[in-house]
Structures are given as C-alpha cells and as structure tokens.
Amino acid sequence: MSTPTPAARARRARIAAASLLMAAAAVVLALRLASRSSVLVVGVYGLLLILCGGVIELSRRGRTRLGTWLLAAGLVAALLMDGVVLS
C-alpha cells in the first residue's frame, strides 16, 4: 500500500478538524438549549453545524483551501455572534 500524498493528508486533516469543530458546536448548542438561550444563538450554532458539514464535503472533493477559509470565517463569526447576542 502506498503512502498518502500531501494533498490526501491535507484533506484528511481538514475533515478531522471540521468533524471536531462540529462535535464541539453540537455540545455548545446542547448547553445553550439547556440554559434556554436566545433563538439567535441556537441558530448561529445550527448554521455552524451546517457549515462544518459543507467543509467536510468540500474537503472530500479536494477544495481544502476553500474549506479552511470557510471553517475559520464561520468559527470567528459564530463566536462573535454568540458574544454579541449574549451580551
């Protein structure tokens, strides 16, 4: 069996990162639901979950750079919106 190419390793790394972020967002979403937070906060984390799924699909198709930028921008946007809505 041959060793994976750098592109294949990059795809796997992005998929793993998006999967971990998806799991973390699901935990935070569950905590927010339990504390009866605003519907906007729930929506933000729901959109982050959808974005993570999209990044996983982009990585599977070889669009790792685009996926990385979307993942980073989505995470920053979700954290900013969480802070704005909760304050």
Residue pairs with C-beta under 8 A, 6 or more apart in sequence:
4 12
7 62
7 64
10 64
11 59
11 60
11 62
11 64
14 55
14 56
14 59
14 64
14 67
14 68
14 71
15 56
15 59
15 60
17 71
18 52
18 53
18 55
18 56
18 59
18 67
18 71
19 52
19 56
21 48
21 52
21 71
21 75
22 49
22 52
22 53
22 56
25 45
25 48
25 49
25 52
25 78
26 49
28 45
29 42
29 45
29 46
29 49
32 41
32 42
32 45
33 42
37 86
38 85
38 86
40 81
40 85
41 81
41 82
41 85
41 86
44 77
44 78
44 81
44 82
44 85
45 78
45 82
47 74
47 78
48 74
48 75
48 78
51 70
51 71
51 74
52 71
52 74
54 67
54 70
55 67
55 68
55 70
55 71
55 74
56 67
58 64
58 66
58 67
58 70
59 67
